[in-house]
Amino acid sequence: MDATNIQKKIVILGAGESGTGAAILAKLKGFIVLVSDKSEIKPAYKALLNTYNITWEEGTHTEESILDATEIIKSPGIPDKAPIIKKIIAKEIPILSEIEFAGRYTQAKMVCITGSNGKTTTTMLTYHILKEAGLDVGLAGNVGHSLALQVAIDPHDYYVIELSSFQLDNMYKFKADIAILLNVTPDHLDRYNYEMQNYIDAKFRILQNQTEQDAFIYWNDDPIIKKELSKYTPAASCFPFSLHKDEETKGYVEDGELVFKTPQGEFVMEQDLLALLGTHNVYNSLASGISAKLLDIHNDQIRASLSDFLGVEHRLEKVARVRGVDYINDSKATNVNACWYALQSVRTDLTLILGGTDKGNDYIEIEALVKEKVKCLIFLGVDNTKLHAFFDGAVACIKDANSMEEAVDIAYRNTTKGQTVLLSPCCASFDLFTSYEDRGNQFKTAVRNL
């Protein structure tokens, strides 16, 4: 406990995984702590807060108790337009993310991954490589357990952290030892005043505070990254990757082999041996492999992990084959670019289930692939007006569904042997489901009940 913190008050808004972890770390560091959640707090998190005698409230935000805080740690899901956040900003109380707060209390090496798509797979793959190599490593951010909770009660020498733009928005002094930026495509524009540059700026915050001792790994063919980098002079050593070898790239594919080069040496592996299929997973494998090599993990260990990784639930997850039709769960595809990758990876004609809460989507990116591959479109959402406006006439078979069970039943009746049914919604899940996991699990249940 730090005695200097005894009179300082930390208020945590949101009592999920990150909020509860931040509260426990703050309590152990001697702060006065209040946790406030506008919704109901899950029983497991209540029990954890009670174990550490942390004051909490649910179903409300008591303003006088919140607005006398020294600092506010907020859940990434709470937007700046929320009334309580507006009042906090007006009072000029510092707002930070759980990751920023946890970073104050650890000297561990941080491997941080962001991007519009692929970050969960890359995070899990990187963690898998490091774990299998015997490093003392924790998994945190959007996956795994709260970084703050791990720093508080289960510290590690290394952390692999998936960072969303929302988390990066409230990070200031935190530093990534290895920063990975996979791609930048339109996403969450509803949170960024429908200004793409605001979203881009959030993603590039992953570079802040890096020094020449650090590393920056990025996709060299992303037009937005290339354009933005012309405005920056990264202090870190740069490791761009691509499908093609050129003077700049440190990781690439050549003659059917994955190749990357770092100061720690060169790595070569046959592309056909990768556990993950699809072009996008070549990028993910390059990014993960380069980061592992920079941490001096042996080639044989990297090779073994890249060839035996099982993948991520709800991301191009094969569910079943029913009467010769493959069903694939890509519920984690909550933006258009993610759906583009999924469509590209499927080799057969298909039925596509789209829809949900639109985040300012532009469907032009998938239009050509839809016309080429999709034989039936199923719109699964409360309001499918925008989808109809864009796709009507592009595909002969277009149907609406009000539940996952109905969507799967329609797909079953309109998809023929040798084709694929793909759930890749392009949208958030909150109109009909509690989360993308809930949406994916309902899809899997409905398929298995066919």
Buried (B, 14 or more C-beta within 10 A) or exposed (E): EEEEBEEBBBBBBBBBBBBBBBBBBBBBBBBBBBBBBBEEBBEEBBEBBEEBEBEBBBEEBEEEBBBEBBBBBBBBEBEBEBEBBEBBEEEEBEBBBBBBBBBEBBEBBBBBBBBBBBBBBBBBBBBBBBBBBEBEBBBBBBBBBBBBBBBBEEBBEBBBBBBBBBBBBBBEEBBBBBBBBBBBBBBBBBBBEEEBEBBBBBBBBBBBBBEEEBBBBBBBBBEBBEEBBEEEEBEBBEBBBBBEEEEEBBBBBEEEBBBBBBEBEEBEBEBEEBBBEBEBBBBBBBBBBBBBBBBEBBBEBBBBBBBEBEBBBBBBBEBBEBEEBBBBBBBBBBBBBBBBBBBBBBEEBBBBBBBBBBBBBEBEBBBEBBEEBBBBBBBBBEEBEBBBEBBEEBBEEBBBBEEBBBBBBBBBEBBEEEBBBBBBBBBBBBBBBEEBBBBBBBBBEBBEEE
